[in-house]
Amino acid sequence: MQKFQSVLHAIANYAMTVPEKVAIIEAESDRRCTYSELWAYVKAFSRQLISIGVNQDSGDGYGTRVVVRCTQTVDYMVAALAIQLAGGVFVPVEKNIAEMRIIEIMKETDSNIFISSVPLSVSDYIYISLADATKEKVSTEDKEIAFPIPDSLTHILFTTGTTGESKGIMVSQKSSTARILAAYSACHYDDKQVLLIPAPLSHVTGLRRTYVSLFYQCTTVLLDGYVFAASFFSAIKKYGVTVLTLMSAATEIYLRMYRDKLEEIRGQINYISLGGSSYPDTQIKSLKTIFNKSKIIKLYGATEIPGCSIDYTVNNCTACCIGKPLLGIETVFFDEQKEHIIEATKENPGLFAMKGDAKMDGYWRKPELTASVTKEGYIILSDLGYVDGDGLLYFIGRADDVIISGGYKVAPLEIEEVANSFKGIRESACVAVSDPIMGQVPKLYVVMEDNYFFDFTEIHKHLKDKLETTRIPRHIEKIDKIPRINNKINRKELKNK
């Protein structure tokens, strides 16, 4: 396993040892960037950033914060890396984010530098065109380069995640490298692999997988999302992609509408990395059937800290199973008051808690919020789970989503897993509804496949045959589409229906 101090050190090394190897390809434009070009761009753009005031200390102990609007391009990755090399802090924002929200994030992080393809309508800040990131190259000897120290802050990633409110997650150089090593420990692919990254580079899933690819001398193919299936499959064939990153919602569409195209590429895919929300058993089984010679890995974690992984190549587990901790991650369970570590079981689940060098440094300027999720060095997530007798970890859902029915904790994911195995149900979502006797009972929403009729009696019988009495939904309703936010089921919207 390669162990560089940072992704910057790795790229600098490859710029000397394999200078002509392609590091990044833009699928939409067919633009290619070698490792030597990437490093030359990063050094040149870092100089430009330093010249306008980006440095390792902005007077508060942290580097200058630079906000960058996301694109799936070489320019964007050069900007991300150059900011870190200059000693600054990279603050990515989504491609389609509202201008007002960008201004709020800039104020929150005391940033007056914005890098984007288009400037903001206000004028009290320094604007740099994203295209400037690759205007110049510098061949400076690396001995003249001042790499960031391990404890320096390098990223602030804005998310809602664990606490339900917007906050900036602080990631140090040491943490960033530990995250790369942890993610790599789940797959162990070699430098011959070509990774397709459709996941946005403003989010941890896409960004971390790109860092892993660069850290281990692979080639990264950047694609602007999963929406256009033609572009997705075209990029896989054109660039010889061997590693896929999939999200549940896109996987469902591809399996249903483009199964023939998945079967066409199965011979060239060595690894499939599943990220984001939970995957129904039906999806896992279908992927294993099609890609029967590929390594299929599901990763579980949060932006605050990476967590666990399961390799479906060697494990025949349910979708609730998330495997074992990644390299360098220690996992325990806390009670729901976040006071004590407990022995979590299926009957008495606990809150996932993790620690290791890969954990966040805290929430940006929110010490009380940081303290609310930190205990004994662990980051306590809002997800409930347990460890089974087989030593594997199981995720049953977010604490707010778990249904308390007659004193029993009912996991929506478990019900959805059974419902999705019913022939004719495309997908489902389960939420709590009030009940005068039980307090709460499960309500199941289902989306039917085309040409299948909704039959309450048959679906209820199927659930009754496979679930304990306390877990059987009292209400089942057909809907046209499961609402989602960032690929996750929007249970709040369903509860308010």
C-alpha positions in Angstrom: 0.0 0.0 0.0 1.4 3.4 -1.0 1.8 5.8 1.9 2.4 9.4 1.0 1.9 12.2 3.4 -0.8 13.7 1.2 -2.4 13.5 -2.2 -0.2 16.4 -3.2 3.0 14.4 -2.3 1.6 11.5 -4.4 1.0 13.7 -7.5 4.4 15.3 -7.2 5.9 11.8 -7.1 4.0 10.6 -10.1 4.9 13.7 -12.1 8.5 12.5 -11.9 8.0 8.7 -12.1 5.2 8.4 -14.6 4.9 11.9 -16.1 3.0 10.9 -19.3 0.4 8.8 -17.6 -3.1 10.3 -17.8 -4.3 11.4 -14.4 -7.7 13.0 -15.3 -10.1 12.8 -18.3 -13.1 15.0 -18.8 -15.7 12.8 -20.4 -17.8 15.7 -21.8 -14.9 17.4 -23.6 -12.4 14.5 -24.0 -9.8 16.7 -22.4 -6.9 14.8 -20.9 -4.4 15.8 -18.3 -1.2 13.8 -17.4 0.3 13.6 -14.0 3.2 16.0 -15.0 0.7 18.5 -16.4 -1.6 18.2 -13.4 1.3 19.0 -11.0 2.6 21.8 -13.2 -0.9 23.4 -13.2 -1.2 23.0 -9.5 2.1 24.7 -8.8 1.4 27.6 -11.1 -2.1 28.2 -9.8 -0.9 28.0 -6.2 1.5 30.8 -7.0 -1.3 32.9 -8.3 -3.3 32.3 -5.2 -0.4 33.2 -3.0 0.1 36.4 -4.9 -3.5 37.5 -4.0 -3.1 36.7 -0.3 -3.8 33.0 0.2 -1.6 31.7 2.9 -1.3 29.3 5.8 -2.6 31.7 8.5 -5.4 34.3 8.1 -4.9 35.6 11.6 -7.1 33.0 13.3 -4.7 30.0 13.0 -6.3 28.7 9.8 -5.3 29.1 6.2 -7.2 31.5 3.9 -10.6 30.1 2.9 -11.3 29.9 -0.8 -14.8 29.1 -2.0 -15.0 27.1 -5.3 -18.2 26.3 -7.3 -18.1 22.7 -8.4 -17.6 21.5 -12.0 -16.6 18.0 -13.1 -13.4 19.3 -14.7 -9.6 19.3 -14.6 -9.8 23.0 -13.8 -11.8 22.3 -10.6 -9.4 19.6 -9.4 -6.4 21.8 -10.1 -8.1 24.6 -8.0 -8.8 22.2 -5.1 -5.2 21.0 -5.0 -3.6 24.4 -5.6 -5.5 26.0 -2.7 -4.2 23.3 -0.4 -0.6 23.7 -1.8 -0.8 27.5 -1.2 -1.7 26.8 2.5 -5.3 27.7 2.1 -8.6 25.9 2.9 -10.7 24.5 0.0 -14.4 25.2 0.5 -16.4 23.5 -2.3 -20.0 24.4 -3.1 -22.5 22.7 -5.4 -22.8 23.5 -9.0 -26.4 24.6 -8.8 -26.3 26.2 -5.4 -28.2 29.6 -5.1 -26.0 32.7 -5.1 -27.4 33.8 -1.7 -26.2 30.6 -0.2 -22.7 31.1 -1.6 -22.6 34.5 -0.1 -23.7 33.1 3.3 -21.0 30.4 3.1 -18.4 33.1 2.2 -19.4 35.2 5.2 -19.5 32.2 7.5 -16.0 31.2 6.6 -14.6 34.8 6.3 -13.8 34.2 2.7 -13.3 37.0 0.2 -12.1 34.8 -2.7 -14.5 33.0 -5.0 -13.4 30.7 -7.9 -16.1 29.9 -10.5 -16.9 29.9 -14.2 -19.3 32.8 -13.5 -18.9 35.7 -11.0 -21.4 36.6 -8.4 -23.6 39.7 -8.8 -22.1 41.4 -5.7 -18.6 43.0 -6.0 -17.0 43.0 -2.6 -14.8 40.0 -3.1 -12.0 38.7 -5.3 -13.2 36.7 -8.3 -11.0 34.3 -10.1 -12.2 32.5 -13.2 -12.0 28.8 -12.9 -10.3 28.6 -16.4 -7.3 30.4 -14.9 -6.5 27.2 -13.0 -4.9 25.7 -16.1 -3.7 28.8 -17.9 -0.1 28.4 -16.8 2.4 25.6 -15.9 5.3 25.9 -13.6 8.4 23.6 -13.6 9.7 24.6 -10.2 11.8 22.1 -8.5 9.8 20.4 -5.8 12.4 21.1 -3.2 11.3 24.7 -3.4 7.7 23.7 -2.6 6.3 24.1 0.9 3.8 21.3 1.4 1.1 21.8 4.0 1.8 20.2 7.4 -0.4 17.2 8.6 -2.3 19.2 11.2 -3.2 22.1 8.8 -6.9 22.6 7.9 -7.4 21.8 4.2 -11.1 21.4 3.6 -14.4 22.7 4.9 -17.2 20.6 3.5 -20.7 21.9 4.1 -23.4 19.3 4.7 -26.5 18.6 6.9 -25.9 14.9 7.6 -25.5 13.8 11.2 -27.2 16.8 13.0 -29.8 17.9 10.5 -28.5 21.5 10.2 -26.1 23.1 7.8 -22.5 23.1 9.0 -19.0 23.1 7.8 -17.0 20.0 8.5 -13.4 20.7 9.0 -10.9 18.2 7.6 -7.1 18.4 8.2 -4.4 17.2 5.9 -3.8 14.2 8.2 -7.5 13.4 8.2 -7.7 13.7 4.4 -4.9 11.2 3.9 -6.3 8.8 6.5 -9.6 8.9 4.6 -7.9 8.0 1.4 -6.1 5.0 3.1 -9.3 3.9 4.7 -11.3 4.0 1.5 -8.5 2.2 -0.4 -8.4 -0.6 2.3 -11.9 -1.7 1.1 -10.8 -2.3 -2.5 -7.0 -2.6 -3.0 -7.1 -2.0 -6.7 -3.8 -1.4 -8.6 -2.6 1.5 -10.7 -4.0 0.0 -13.9 -7.6 0.9 -13.0 -9.6 3.6 -14.6 -12.3 5.1 -12.3 -15.5 6.8 -13.5 -16.6 9.6 -11.1 -20.1 10.9 -11.9 -20.7 11.8 -8.2 -20.3 15.6 -7.7 -16.9 16.7 -6.6 -18.4 19.1 -4.1 -19.5 16.1 -2.0 -17.4 13.7 0.0 -18.2 10.6 -2.2 -16.9 12.0 -5.5 -14.1 14.0 -4.0 -12.7 11.2 -1.8 -12.8 8.6 -4.7 -11.0 11.1 -6.9 -8.3 11.6 -4.3 -8.0 7.8 -3.9 -7.5 7.5 -7.7 -4.8 10.1 -7.8 -3.1 8.8 -4.6 -2.7 5.4 -6.2 -1.7 6.5 -9.7 -4.9 5.5 -11.4 -6.8 7.4 -14.1 -9.9 9.3 -13.2 -12.7 10.0 -15.7 -15.0 12.8 -14.6 -18.6 12.8 -15.7 -21.3 15.3 -15.0 -23.8 13.2 -13.1 -25.8 10.0 -13.7 -28.8 11.5 -15.4 -27.8 11.0 -19.0 -27.4 7.2 -19.3 -26.0 7.5 -22.9 -23.1 9.6 -21.6 -22.5 7.2 -18.7 -22.2 4.1 -20.9 -20.4 5.9 -23.6 -17.7 7.1 -21.2 -17.2 3.5 -19.8 -16.6 2.1 -23.2 -14.6 5.0 -24.7 -12.1 5.3 -21.8 -11.9 1.6 -20.7 -13.4 2.3 -17.3 -12.8 -0.6 -14.9 -14.1 0.9 -11.6 -17.6 2.2 -11.2 -19.0 4.5 -8.5 -22.8 4.0 -8.2 -25.6 5.6 -6.2 -28.8 3.7 -5.3 -31.2 5.9 -7.3 -29.1 5.7 -10.5 -28.6 2.0 -10.0 -32.3 1.4 -9.8 -32.9 3.3 -13.1 -30.0 1.5 -14.9 -31.1 -1.9 -13.7 -34.7 -1.3 -14.8 -34.1 0.5 -18.1 -30.6 -0.3 -19.3 -29.9 -3.8 -18.1 -28.7 -4.8 -21.5 -26.1 -2.0 -21.5 -24.9 -3.1 -18.0 -24.5 -6.6 -19.4 -22.5 -5.3 -22.3 -19.8 -3.7 -20.0 -19.6 -6.4 -17.4 -16.5 -8.0 -18.9 -14.4 -4.8 -18.4 -15.6 -3.8 -14.9 -13.3 -5.0 -12.1 -14.8 -3.1 -9.2 -18.1 -1.5 -8.3 -18.1 0.9 -5.3 -21.6 1.6 -3.9 -22.0 4.9 -2.1 -24.8 7.0 -0.6 -28.1 5.7 0.6 -29.0 2.1 1.4 -29.3 -0.5 -1.4 -32.2 -2.9 -1.5 -31.4 -6.6 -1.6 -32.9 -6.7 -5.1 -30.3 -4.2 -6.4 -27.4 -6.1 -4.8 -28.6 -9.4 -6.2 -29.1 -8.0 -9.7 -25.6 -6.4 -9.6 -24.1 -9.7 -8.4 -25.8 -11.6 -11.2 -24.7 -9.2 -13.9 -21.2 -8.5 -12.6 -20.5 -12.0 -11.4 -16.7 -11.5 -11.8 -16.5 -8.0 -10.3 -15.7 -7.0 -6.8 -18.8 -5.2 -5.4 -18.2 -3.1 -2.3 -20.6 -1.0 -0.3 -19.2 1.8 1.9 -20.9 3.3 4.9 -20.0 6.4 6.8 -20.5 10.1 7.1 -18.8 13.3 6.0 -17.6 13.6 9.6 -15.8 10.2 9.4 -15.6 7.2 7.0 -16.9 4.0 8.6 -17.3 0.5 7.3 -17.4 -1.6 4.1 -18.7 -4.9 3.0 -17.5 -6.9 0.0 -20.5 -8.7 -1.5 -18.0 -10.9 -3.5 -17.3 -12.9 -0.3 -20.3 -12.0 1.9 -23.9 -13.0 1.2 -25.6 -10.6 3.5 -28.7 -8.5 3.6 -28.8 -4.8 2.6 -28.8 -3.9 6.3 -25.3 -5.3 6.7 -22.5 -2.8 6.4 -19.6 -5.1 7.1 -16.6 -4.2 9.2 -14.7 -1.0 10.0 -12.3 0.4 7.4 -8.6 0.6 8.1 -7.8 2.8 11.1 -11.5 3.1 12.2 -12.7 1.9 15.6 -16.5 1.5 16.0 -18.6 1.2 19.1 -22.3 2.0 19.9 -23.7 4.6 22.3 -27.1 4.8 23.9 -29.5 7.2 22.4 -28.7 9.8 25.1 -25.1 9.7 23.9 -23.9 9.0 27.4 -22.6 5.5 27.6 -21.1 2.8 25.3 -23.4 -0.1 25.1 -23.5 -3.7 23.7 -25.9 -3.0 20.8 -28.1 -5.9 19.6 -30.9 -6.2 17.1 -33.4 -5.9 19.9 -31.5 -3.0 21.6 -29.7 -1.1 18.8 -27.4 1.9 19.6 -25.9 4.9 17.9 -22.9 4.3 15.7 -19.8 6.0 17.0 -16.4 6.0 15.3 -12.9 7.3 15.9 -9.6 7.3 14.1 -7.2 9.8 12.3 -9.8 10.1 9.5 -12.4 11.9 11.8 -13.2 15.5 11.3 -11.5 18.2 13.3 -15.0 19.6 14.2 -17.7 21.8 12.8 -16.5 25.2 11.6 -17.0 27.7 14.5 -19.7 25.6 16.1 -18.0 24.2 19.3 -21.3 23.4 21.0 -22.5 21.4 18.0 -19.1 19.6 17.8 -19.4 18.7 21.5 -22.9 17.3 20.9 -21.6 14.6 18.6 -18.2 14.0 20.3 -17.6 11.7 23.3 -14.4 10.0 24.4 -12.8 10.8 21.1 -15.7 9.2 19.1 -17.9 10.9 16.5 -21.4 9.8 17.4 -23.6 9.5 14.3 -27.4 9.8 14.2 -27.7 6.2 12.8 -28.9 3.2 14.8 -27.3 -0.2 14.4 -25.9 -3.2 16.1 -23.3 -6.0 15.8 -24.4 -9.5 15.2 -22.9 -12.8 16.4 -21.0 -13.0 13.1 -19.0 -9.9 14.0 -20.6 -7.9 11.2 -22.2 -4.5 11.7 -25.8 -3.7 10.7 -27.4 -0.4 10.0 -31.1 -0.1 10.7 -31.8 3.6 9.9 -31.4 7.1 11.2 -32.5 7.5 14.8 -35.2 10.0 13.7 -36.6 7.5 11.2 -36.8 4.4 13.4 -40.4 3.7 14.4 -41.3 3.1 18.0 -44.3 0.8 17.9 -45.7 -0.5 21.2 -42.3 0.0 22.7 -40.5 -2.0 20.0 -37.9 -0.3 17.6 -38.9 -1.0 14.0 -36.3 -0.3 11.3 -37.9 1.1 8.0 -35.0 -0.4 6.1 -35.9 -3.9 7.2 -39.5 -3.5 6.0 -38.4 -1.9 2.7 -36.0 -4.8 2.1 -38.9 -7.3 2.4 -41.3 -5.2 0.4 -38.8 -4.7 -2.5 -38.6 -8.5 -2.8 -42.3 -8.7 -3.8 -42.6 -9.2 -7.5 -44.0 -6.0 -9.1 -42.7 -3.5 -6.5 -40.0 -1.3 -8.0 -39.1 0.5 -4.7 -40.6 1.3 -1.4 -40.3 3.6 1.6 -41.5 3.2 5.2 -42.3 5.9 7.7 -44.0 6.2 11.1 -47.6 7.3 11.5 -49.5 8.0 14.7 -51.7 5.2 16.2 -53.9 5.7 19.3 -52.9 2.3 20.8 -49.4 1.6 19.6 -48.2 5.2 19.6 -46.7 4.7 16.1 -47.1 2.1 13.4 -45.3 1.6 10.1 -46.8 2.9 6.9 -45.4 1.6 3.6 -45.4 3.6 0.3 -44.7 1.5 -2.8 -43.9 2.3 -6.4 -45.2 -0.5 -8.7 -43.4 -1.7 -11.9 -45.0 -0.9 -15.2 -47.8 -3.4 -16.0 -48.2 -4.5 -12.4 -51.3 -3.7 -10.4 -51.3 -2.6 -6.8 -52.8 -5.4 -4.6 -52.9 -4.5 -0.9 -54.0 -8.0 0.1 -51.1 -9.8 -1.7 -48.5 -7.3 -0.6 -49.7 -7.5 3.0 -49.6 -11.3 2.9 -46.0 -11.2 1.6 -45.0 -8.9 4.4 -46.8 -11.0 7.0 -45.1 -14.1 5.9 -41.6 -12.6 6.3 -41.9 -10.0 9.2 -42.5 -10.2 12.9 -46.0 -8.9 13.9 -44.7 -5.6 15.3 -43.0 -4.8 11.9 -45.9 -5.4 9.6 -47.2 -2.1 8.1 -50.8 -1.3 9.0 -51.1 1.0 6.0 -49.8 0.4 2.5 -50.2 3.1 -0.2 -49.3 3.2 -3.9 -47.4 6.3 -5.1 -45.8 7.3 -8.4 -42.4 8.2 -7.1 -40.4 8.0 -3.8 -39.3 11.6 -2.9 -35.5 12.0 -2.4 -32.9 14.6 -1.4 -29.3 13.9 -2.4 -30.2 10.3 -3.3 -31.7 9.7 0.1 -35.3 9.0 0.8 -37.1 12.1 2.0 -39.0 10.6 4.8 -40.1 13.9 6.2 -42.1 14.6 3.0 -43.7 11.2 3.2 -44.6 11.7 6.9 -46.3 15.0 5.9 -48.4 13.5 3.1 
